[in-house]
Amino acid sequence: MINIYVHTDGQFKGNIYAKGFFHKPECRNANKDSNGNVSIGLSIAGECGIRRKRMANPRGMQLDTTLVLMEHPVFLTQGDRAYHIQCKYLEEETVVTHSIHVLKSNEKGELLQYATIGDVVYHKWSCTSQAKNKFCMTVHSCSVDDGQGNGQLIINEQGCSLDTYILDNLRYIDDLTVGQKSHVFKFADKETVFFSCMIRLQLKESMNDTCPALSREYDDLESEKSFLTHGKYNVDRESPNRSPRSVDFDISAQPLQVIDAPG
């Protein structure tokens, strides 16, 4: 969202709007105060015709639009003015650190490297960044395999479970933390389970935005991931011309050794 503020001489009774988009209520504003102050907020998603241009030096994105200040509430008159507005967003690099764990029983359990079929485990994925309230995280496209070419997709591209008996829908604890309980399983006649996922980090348009995963009404929204994997990624800030402004990581967990249940 780009917010533009204008101060006029005397009380303003007209409209301020994005040129060519007066017909869209979201692209114009007639609100003002008795001192002649008027403002408008325009979405950077393109509904009001904001133009975007990539900058090479410095790296970033330039946004520009034309605003019309119309003094009459209905008609354009000779005293009206148009202003070219230009904003520049410079790219920044943010270091994001992730950790993936399989824990015993719950989110406070000990790390596991060995387990027995049927054991209750807690899959936890978390991400840390110095930039607070900047990213939303989505876990998607998760699969499990035996390390010998036999695999099964269990979380789809939208981040929903394909087999809730094996792993229920992922639970998003906060913007950058996901977790879910499950029971240990393995492939027939195989001792090791390998788990891999895609992780998407998306820039918020505003620090006050609520991440989509947190606002959805899932029974059990959740992330998974098998275990102990640590890493650091450099996430380039994507300028507003990319929708969504996101980057995906392909992450594999360390193998889990699974023992057959006794009896």
TORVO-254229 format. One record per residue (C-alpha): x, y, z. Coordinates in nm, 2 decimals, decimal comma, padded with zeros to 4 digits. Each point is the difference from the previous one (the first is absolute). Layout:
N
<pt <X Y Z>>,
...
This chain:
263
<pt <00,00 00,00 00,00>>,
<pt <00,12 00,35 -00,09>>,
<pt <-00,14 00,28 00,20>>,
<pt <00,01 00,36 -00,14>>,
<pt <-00,09 00,31 00,20>>,
<pt <-00,08 00,34 -00,15>>,
<pt <-00,06 00,33 00,17>>,
<pt <-00,21 00,26 -00,18>>,
<pt <-00,07 00,36 00,06>>,
<pt <-00,34 00,02 00,17>>,
<pt <-00,27 -00,26 00,03>>,
<pt <00,02 -00,27 -00,27>>,
<pt <-00,33 -00,13 -00,14>>,
<pt <00,10 -00,21 -00,30>>,
<pt <00,18 -00,33 -00,06>>,
<pt <00,35 -00,13 -00,03>>,
<pt <00,03 -00,30 -00,23>>,
<pt <00,24 -00,21 -00,21>>,
<pt <-00,02 00,12 -00,36>>,
<pt <-00,21 -00,23 -00,21>>,
<pt <-00,16 -00,17 00,30>>,
<pt <-00,25 00,24 00,13>>,
<pt <-00,27 -00,26 -00,06>>,
<pt <00,15 -00,23 00,26>>,
<pt <-00,09 00,10 00,36>>,
<pt <00,32 -00,15 00,13>>,
<pt <00,20 00,24 -00,22>>,
<pt <-00,15 00,33 00,11>>,
<pt <-00,07 00,17 00,32>>,
<pt <-00,23 00,29 00,09>>,
<pt <00,08 00,00 00,37>>,
<pt <00,16 00,32 00,14>>,
<pt <00,01 00,22 00,30>>,
<pt <-00,09 00,36 00,06>>,
<pt <00,36 00,10 -00,04>>,
<pt <00,02 -00,11 -00,36>>,
<pt <00,20 -00,32 00,07>>,
<pt <-00,08 -00,29 -00,23>>,
<pt <00,16 -00,35 -00,04>>,
<pt <-00,03 -00,31 -00,20>>,
<pt <00,13 -00,36 00,04>>,
<pt <00,07 -00,20 -00,32>>,
<pt <00,07 -00,37 -00,02>>,
<pt <00,32 -00,10 -00,16>>,
<pt <-00,16 -00,31 -00,15>>,
<pt <-00,11 00,19 -00,31>>,
<pt <-00,37 00,07 00,05>>,
<pt <00,06 00,37 -00,05>>,
<pt <00,25 -00,01 -00,28>>,
<pt <00,32 00,05 00,19>>,
<pt <00,29 -00,06 -00,24>>,
<pt <00,30 -00,20 00,10>>,
<pt <00,36 00,01 -00,14>>,
<pt <00,30 -00,21 00,11>>,
<pt <00,31 00,20 00,10>>,
<pt <00,35 -00,15 -00,05>>,
<pt <00,21 00,26 00,19>>,
<pt <-00,09 00,03 00,27>>,
<pt <-00,19 -00,33 -00,01>>,
<pt <-00,37 00,03 00,08>>,
<pt <-00,33 00,10 -00,15>>,
<pt <-00,15 00,33 -00,10>>,
<pt <-00,37 00,07 00,02>>,
<pt <-00,17 00,29 -00,15>>,
<pt <-00,35 00,13 -00,06>>,
<pt <-00,18 00,32 -00,08>>,
<pt <-00,24 00,15 00,25>>,
<pt <-00,27 00,26 -00,09>>,
<pt <-00,11 00,25 00,26>>,
<pt <-00,36 00,10 -00,11>>,
<pt <-00,14 00,29 00,20>>,
<pt <-00,36 -00,04 -00,12>>,
<pt <-00,18 -00,32 00,13>>,
<pt <-00,12 -00,10 -00,34>>,
<pt <00,17 00,20 -00,28>>,
<pt <00,36 00,07 -00,11>>,
<pt <00,06 00,37 -00,02>>,
<pt <00,27 00,24 -00,11>>,
<pt <00,15 00,02 00,35>>,
<pt <00,06 -00,38 00,04>>,
<pt <00,35 -00,14 00,02>>,
<pt <00,17 -00,33 -00,09>>,
<pt <00,31 -00,12 00,19>>,
<pt <00,24 -00,27 -00,10>>,
<pt <00,09 -00,22 00,31>>,
<pt <00,31 -00,21 00,00>>,
<pt <00,11 -00,24 00,27>>,
<pt <00,32 -00,21 00,01>>,
<pt <00,03 -00,33 00,19>>,
<pt <00,36 -00,11 00,05>>,
<pt <00,08 -00,37 00,03>>,
<pt <00,14 -00,12 00,32>>,
<pt <00,15 -00,33 00,10>>,
<pt <-00,14 -00,18 00,31>>,
<pt <00,16 -00,30 00,15>>,
<pt <-00,26 -00,26 00,10>>,
<pt <00,09 -00,30 00,22>>,
<pt <-00,22 -00,31 00,01>>,
<pt <00,00 -00,31 00,22>>,
<pt <-00,20 -00,31 -00,05>>,
<pt <-00,05 -00,25 00,28>>,
<pt <-00,18 -00,32 00,08>>,
<pt <-00,07 00,00 00,38>>,
<pt <-00,12 -00,26 00,24>>,
<pt <-00,37 00,03 00,09>>,
<pt <-00,05 00,38 -00,02>>,
<pt <00,16 00,34 -00,09>>,
<pt <00,21 -00,01 00,32>>,
<pt <00,12 -00,36 -00,05>>,
<pt <00,36 -00,11 -00,06>>,
<pt <00,14 -00,04 -00,35>>,
<pt <-00,04 -00,34 -00,16>>,
<pt <00,23 -00,20 -00,23>>,
<pt <-00,15 -00,34 00,07>>,
<pt <-00,37 -00,09 00,06>>,
<pt <-00,24 -00,29 00,00>>,
<pt <-00,30 -00,04 -00,22>>,
<pt <-00,30 00,16 00,17>>,
<pt <00,20 00,24 00,22>>,
<pt <-00,15 00,34 00,04>>,
<pt <00,23 00,27 -00,15>>,
<pt <-00,02 00,37 -00,05>>,
<pt <00,12 00,14 -00,33>>,
<pt <00,12 00,36 00,04>>,
<pt <00,12 00,25 -00,26>>,
<pt <00,11 00,34 00,11>>,
<pt <00,17 00,30 -00,16>>,
<pt <00,18 00,29 00,15>>,
<pt <00,09 00,34 -00,16>>,
<pt <00,13 00,33 00,14>>,
<pt <-00,28 00,16 -00,19>>,
<pt <-00,31 -00,02 00,22>>,
<pt <-00,36 -00,04 -00,14>>,
<pt <00,14 00,01 -00,35>>,
<pt <-00,06 -00,36 -00,14>>,
<pt <-00,28 -00,25 -00,03>>,
<pt <00,10 -00,37 -00,02>>,
<pt <-00,18 -00,28 -00,19>>,
<pt <00,11 -00,37 00,01>>,
<pt <-00,11 -00,18 -00,31>>,
<pt <00,08 -00,29 -00,24>>,
<pt <00,12 -00,24 00,27>>,
<pt <00,10 -00,36 -00,08>>,
<pt <00,13 -00,30 00,19>>,
<pt <00,22 -00,26 -00,16>>,
<pt <00,21 -00,31 00,10>>,
<pt <00,32 00,12 -00,16>>,
<pt <-00,02 -00,26 -00,28>>,
<pt <-00,24 00,18 -00,24>>,
<pt <-00,33 -00,09 00,17>>,
<pt <-00,18 00,32 00,11>>,
<pt <-00,34 00,15 00,07>>,
<pt <-00,12 00,36 -00,01>>,
<pt <-00,18 00,07 00,33>>,
<pt <-00,04 00,38 -00,01>>,
<pt <-00,11 00,17 -00,32>>,
<pt <00,10 00,32 -00,17>>,
<pt <-00,26 00,19 00,20>>,
<pt <00,14 -00,12 00,33>>,
<pt <-00,29 -00,24 00,07>>,
<pt <00,03 -00,36 00,12>>,
<pt <-00,07 -00,27 -00,26>>,
<pt <-00,01 -00,27 00,27>>,
<pt <-00,11 00,12 00,34>>,
<pt <00,05 -00,35 00,14>>,
<pt <00,37 00,04 -00,06>>,
<pt <00,03 00,37 00,07>>,
<pt <-00,29 00,24 00,07>>,
<pt <-00,03 00,35 -00,14>>,
<pt <00,27 00,22 00,12>>,
<pt <-00,04 00,23 00,29>>,
<pt <00,15 00,35 -00,03>>,
<pt <00,09 00,12 00,34>>,
<pt <00,12 00,34 -00,11>>,
<pt <00,14 00,17 -00,31>>,
<pt <00,32 -00,21 00,00>>,
<pt <-00,08 -00,31 00,21>>,
<pt <-00,19 -00,31 -00,10>>,
<pt <-00,06 -00,33 00,18>>,
<pt <-00,21 -00,32 00,00>>,
<pt <-00,02 -00,32 00,19>>,
<pt <00,01 -00,34 -00,18>>,
<pt <00,07 -00,36 00,06>>,
<pt <00,32 -00,15 -00,13>>,
<pt <-00,03 -00,21 -00,32>>,
<pt <00,23 -00,15 -00,25>>,
<pt <00,00 -00,19 -00,33>>,
<pt <-00,03 -00,37 00,01>>,
<pt <00,33 -00,18 00,04>>,
<pt <00,19 00,33 00,02>>,
<pt <00,17 00,14 00,31>>,
<pt <00,05 00,36 -00,10>>,
<pt <-00,25 00,28 -00,08>>,
<pt <00,10 00,32 -00,19>>,
<pt <-00,21 00,31 00,00>>,
<pt <00,02 00,30 -00,23>>,
<pt <-00,21 00,31 -00,05>>,
<pt <-00,01 00,34 -00,18>>,
<pt <00,00 00,30 00,23>>,
<pt <-00,13 00,33 -00,13>>,
<pt <00,08 00,34 00,16>>,
<pt <-00,21 00,28 -00,12>>,
<pt <00,05 00,37 00,08>>,
<pt <-00,29 00,17 00,17>>,
<pt <-00,14 00,32 -00,16>>,
<pt <-00,03 00,14 00,34>>,
<pt <00,15 -00,10 00,34>>,
<pt <-00,36 00,01 00,14>>,
<pt <-00,12 -00,26 -00,25>>,
<pt <-00,12 -00,34 00,12>>,
<pt <00,16 -00,29 -00,19>>,
<pt <-00,26 -00,20 -00,21>>,
<pt <00,08 -00,33 00,17>>,
<pt <-00,08 00,15 00,34>>,
<pt <-00,34 00,14 -00,11>>,
<pt <-00,12 -00,32 -00,17>>,
<pt <-00,25 -00,23 00,19>>,
<pt <00,18 -00,33 -00,01>>,
<pt <-00,07 -00,27 00,26>>,
<pt <00,36 -00,07 00,04>>,
<pt <00,22 00,23 -00,21>>,
<pt <00,36 -00,11 00,01>>,
<pt <00,35 -00,04 -00,10>>,
<pt <00,20 -00,29 00,01>>,
<pt <00,35 -00,09 -00,07>>,
<pt <00,21 -00,26 00,12>>,
<pt <00,28 00,10 00,19>>,
<pt <00,31 00,17 00,09>>,
<pt <00,09 00,20 -00,30>>,
<pt <00,15 00,34 00,04>>,
<pt <00,09 00,25 -00,27>>,
<pt <00,02 00,36 -00,09>>,
<pt <-00,14 00,16 -00,32>>,
<pt <00,03 00,34 -00,14>>,
<pt <-00,34 00,13 -00,09>>,
<pt <00,00 00,29 -00,24>>,
<pt <-00,28 00,24 00,06>>,
<pt <-00,23 -00,02 -00,30>>,
<pt <-00,14 00,32 -00,12>>,
<pt <-00,37 00,06 -00,04>>,
<pt <-00,01 -00,11 -00,36>>,
<pt <00,01 -00,36 00,10>>,
<pt <-00,32 -00,14 00,13>>,
<pt <00,03 -00,18 00,23>>,
<pt <00,34 00,14 00,11>>,
<pt <00,14 -00,33 00,10>>,
<pt <00,28 -00,25 -00,02>>,
<pt <-00,01 -00,38 00,04>>,
<pt <00,25 -00,23 00,16>>,
<pt <00,03 -00,38 -00,05>>,
<pt <00,09 -00,15 00,33>>,
<pt <00,08 -00,36 00,09>>,
<pt <00,00 -00,14 00,36>>,
<pt <00,26 -00,23 00,14>>,
<pt <-00,11 -00,37 -00,01>>,
<pt <-00,21 -00,15 00,28>>,
<pt <00,09 -00,36 00,10>>,
<pt <-00,33 -00,18 00,07>>,
<pt <-00,02 -00,33 00,20>>,
<pt <-00,29 -00,24 -00,04>>,
<pt <-00,24 -00,01 00,29>>,
<pt <00,06 -00,29 00,23>>,
<pt <-00,23 -00,30 -00,02>>,
